[in-house]
């Protein structure tokens, strides 16, 4: 991929926890580019089929048609090189090679807008977003609302499931938490109040 144009390209990264509006912001920027009559192409990873097989979808149900790729390198084979703006959603599922692909696209004169999680369910930096931040011209950090206390949330809390790094899910498996309420990993299951009360009733009647 050695195509060079006279346009100046750059990388924009939108990062933050789940439920913070990353995909919504990505769609907003891509729609603005379309209004400006720029040629836009959108990509998302195959693994993300929670809401649609061939659209990027925000949790608020904003939608935009996209191409589905197995990995970052496939973007370079599927891309129409007349395109001026390239949108990539759920970048945390694309793997480390996305950094090189994004660099090559920007060097060829394209505006590359990338959205993804910057930390995993343990609170650690989630590749490849940290490396993309180092190469980006523009960085937007979005925050969600902590479901426990209402403070700004920067963490994605996994509620159940396996200890695998990548487990695709939505509000049934994840929620946003602030620094104070975040429990790295999967929270220990707490006993429901009505179960406790039932046990107490049994102990008093026996």
C-alpha positions in Angstrom: 0.0 0.0 0.0 2.2 2.8 -1.2 -0.4 5.2 -2.6 0.3 8.8 -1.6 -2.0 11.7 -2.3 -1.6 15.4 -2.0 -4.0 15.6 0.9 -2.9 15.8 4.5 -4.2 12.9 6.5 -4.6 12.5 10.3 -5.9 10.2 13.0 -8.7 10.9 15.5 -9.3 8.6 18.4 -12.5 8.5 20.5 -12.0 6.4 23.6 -13.6 5.7 26.9 -15.7 3.0 28.7 -18.8 1.3 27.5 -22.0 3.4 27.5 -20.0 6.7 27.2 -21.2 7.6 23.6 -18.1 6.6 21.6 -20.0 5.1 18.7 -22.5 7.9 18.8 -19.7 10.4 18.5 -18.1 8.4 15.7 -21.4 8.3 13.7 -21.8 12.1 14.3 -18.4 12.9 12.8 -18.9 10.5 9.9 -22.2 12.1 9.1 -20.7 15.5 9.1 -18.1 14.3 6.6 -20.9 13.0 4.4 -22.7 16.4 4.6 -19.4 18.0 3.5 -19.6 15.7 0.4 -16.6 13.6 1.4 -16.3 10.0 0.4 -16.7 8.0 3.6 -16.1 4.3 4.4 -16.9 2.6 7.7 -15.5 -0.7 9.1 -16.2 -2.8 12.2 -14.8 -6.2 13.4 -16.7 -9.4 12.7 -16.9 -10.3 16.4 -19.2 -7.3 17.1 -22.6 -8.6 16.0 -24.5 -7.5 19.2 -27.0 -5.2 17.5 -26.4 -5.7 13.7 -24.2 -7.8 11.4 -23.4 -4.9 9.0 -24.0 -1.6 10.8 -22.2 0.2 13.6 -24.8 0.8 16.3 -24.7 3.0 19.4 -26.3 2.1 22.6 -28.8 4.9 21.8 -29.6 3.0 18.6 -28.0 5.4 16.1 -26.9 3.3 13.1 -24.6 3.6 10.1 -23.9 1.0 7.4 -20.4 -0.5 7.7 -18.2 -3.2 6.2 -17.3 -6.1 8.4 -13.7 -7.2 8.6 -11.9 -10.1 10.3 -8.9 -7.9 11.3 -7.2 -4.5 10.6 -5.2 -5.7 7.6 -8.4 -6.6 5.8 -9.4 -2.9 5.8 -6.5 -2.2 3.4 -7.8 -4.8 0.9 -11.5 -3.7 1.1 -11.0 0.0 1.1 -11.9 2.1 -1.9 -8.8 4.3 -2.3 -10.9 7.2 -3.5 -12.4 7.4 0.0 -11.3 10.5 2.0 -12.6 9.5 5.5 -12.2 6.1 7.1 -14.3 5.2 10.2 -13.4 2.3 12.4 -15.6 1.2 15.4 -14.7 -1.2 18.2 -11.0 -0.8 17.6 -10.2 -2.8 20.7 -11.3 -5.9 18.8 -9.0 -5.2 15.8 -5.6 -6.2 17.3 -2.2 -4.4 17.5 -1.8 -4.3 13.7 -4.5 -1.6 13.6 -1.8 0.9 14.7 0.2 0.3 11.5 -2.8 0.3 9.3 -4.1 3.6 10.7 -0.7 5.2 10.2 -0.5 4.0 6.6 -4.0 5.3 5.9 -3.2 8.7 7.5 0.1 8.9 5.6 -1.8 8.3 2.4 -3.9 11.5 3.0 -7.0 10.0 4.7 -8.8 11.2 7.8 -9.0 8.2 10.0 -11.6 8.3 12.9 -11.3 5.4 15.4 -13.5 4.5 18.3 -12.8 1.9 21.0 -12.3 1.0 24.7 -9.1 2.3 26.3 -9.2 0.0 29.3 -10.3 -3.6 29.8 -12.5 -5.2 32.5 -9.5 -5.3 34.9 -8.8 -1.6 34.4 -5.7 -2.1 32.4 -4.8 -0.3 29.1 -6.6 -2.1 26.3 -4.4 -2.5 23.2 -4.3 -1.1 20.5 -5.9 2.1 21.8 -3.0 3.3 24.0 -0.6 3.1 21.0 -3.1 4.8 18.8 -3.3 7.6 21.2 0.4 8.2 20.9 0.1 8.5 17.1 -3.2 10.5 16.9 -3.5 14.2 16.1 -6.8 14.4 18.0 -8.0 12.5 21.1 -11.5 12.6 22.7 -12.0 10.9 26.0 -15.7 10.2 26.7 -17.1 9.4 30.1 -20.2 7.5 31.1 -22.3 7.8 34.3 -21.6 5.4 37.1 -24.7 3.3 37.7 -23.9 3.0 41.4 -23.3 6.6 42.5 -23.9 8.8 39.5 -20.4 10.2 39.2 -18.4 10.3 36.0 -17.4 6.8 35.0 -14.2 5.8 33.3 -14.3 2.1 33.8 -16.2 -0.8 32.2 -17.4 -3.2 34.9 -17.9 -6.9 33.8 -20.8 -8.3 35.8 -20.5 -12.0 34.9 -19.0 -14.4 32.4 -15.5 -15.8 31.9 -12.1 -14.4 32.7 -11.3 -14.1 29.0 -10.0 -10.7 27.9 -12.6 -10.3 25.1 -16.2 -11.2 25.9 -18.7 -9.4 23.7 -21.8 -8.2 25.6 -24.0 -5.2 26.4 -25.9 -4.0 29.4 -26.7 -7.6 30.6 -22.9 -8.2 31.1 -21.3 -4.8 31.6 -22.0 -1.5 33.3 -20.2 1.8 33.7 -18.5 2.5 37.0 -16.5 5.4 38.5 -13.0 5.0 40.0 -14.5 4.5 43.5 -17.2 1.9 42.6 -15.1 -0.1 40.1 -14.2 -3.7 41.1 -11.4 -5.0 38.8 -12.5 -8.2 37.2 -15.9 -9.7 38.0 -17.6 -8.7 41.3 -18.2 -11.3 43.9 -21.9 -12.4 43.8 -23.7 -11.0 46.8 -26.5 -12.7 48.6 -29.9 -11.2 47.8 -31.7 -9.6 50.8 -34.8 -11.8 50.4 -32.7 -14.9 50.5 -31.1 -13.7 53.8 -34.5 -13.0 55.2 -35.8 -16.4 54.2 -32.9 -18.1 56.0 -33.5 -16.0 59.1 -37.2 -17.1 59.1 -36.2 -20.7 58.9 -33.7 -20.4 61.8 -36.4 -18.7 64.0 -39.0 -21.4 63.3 -36.8 -24.4 63.8 
